[in-house]
Amino acid sequence: MVEEVSVKYKGKVNVIGLLCDALKSDGSVEASKVLLAWELLDNAGANFTNILLSQSIASSMMNEISVTPTTFFVDNEGRMKGKIYTGSRSLSAWSNIIDEIL
């Protein structure tokens, strides 16, 4: 579904995935989890940008996220737009949300 949103809104919205379960408690990266994530993304045909969670992001915002997927929108000045959305949605539902934010 995220790939469909990425395609539909190309040029208007940048979709970025965040791999958030590959950090060990000491902050180091668990390579096997990163490789598995890339394999899953490839198998799903996910062509949007995906980044690895950094220790600074983990300590600043991940304590507020308890559900995956969690989605939020940020404008080009770094301000959050709309609210935080948890759970998956259909393309139609995401389109309604994005169109309202835009």
N, C-alpha and C positions, 0 to 999 in steps of 0.2 A: 504494500500500500504506500509506503513512504516513497518508493521509487516512482510510483504513479504521480504523487504530489510533486516530486522533483521535476518530472517531465512536463506536467501540465503548467507549472508556474516558473519554468526556466526563464531567466532574465528578469523575473519579478521577485522571486524568493529563492534564497540559497538554503538548501537542506543540508544539515550537518548532523551526522550520527556521532555519538560519544560512547566509546567503549569504556565502560565504567567498572568492569569486574576483573581486570587484568593486573591490578596493583596488589602486591603483597602488603601485609601490615607494616612492613618496614619502608614502604614506598618504592621498592624495586618492582620491575615489570616481570610478570610471569609469562615468558615467551610462548609457552604452549597454548595459553589462553588467547594470546594475540593471533597466533597462527590459526587456531580454530575459528576465531571471529572472522578473519579474512576469508577462510574457506566457506563459512556459512554465508557471508555477504556475496561472495562470488557465485555460489550455488543459487542464491536468491536473485541474482541479476541486479544487485544493488550497485548502481553506478554513481551515487551521490557521495560527497566527501564524508569520510569517517576519520575521527581523530581519537587518539588515546588520551584518556583522562590523566591530567597531571596531578602531582601532589598538591599544588596550590588550589586547583579547582576542587579537588576532593575535600580539602579542609575548609574551603570557603562556602561551598554550596551543596555538596552531596549529603550532608546530614539532614537536609530538608526534603530530600527525595527518597521516598520509601516504596514507590511503585514503578515498575517498568512495563510498558514504555511511559516515560514522562516527556511531555512536549511543551515547549514555551517558545515564544517568538521575541526576537530582539531586532530593533531597527538598526540602521547603519551608524547610529551614534551610541550604540550599546545600551539603549533603554529598552526594558521589557515592555512589550505591547500585549494587550489582552491579559489573560490569566494563565495559570499553569493547568495543563490538561493531562489527566492520567488515563491510561488505557488506550486501546486502539480504536480507530474510527474508519468508516468507509470513505472513499474518495469524495463522495458527495458531502458528507459531514465535514471533512477537512476543508473542502472548497468553500462551504458556507462560512466557516470560521475565518479562513484566510481572506476571503472577499470582504468580510466585515472589518478586519484589521487593516487591510490595505485602503 
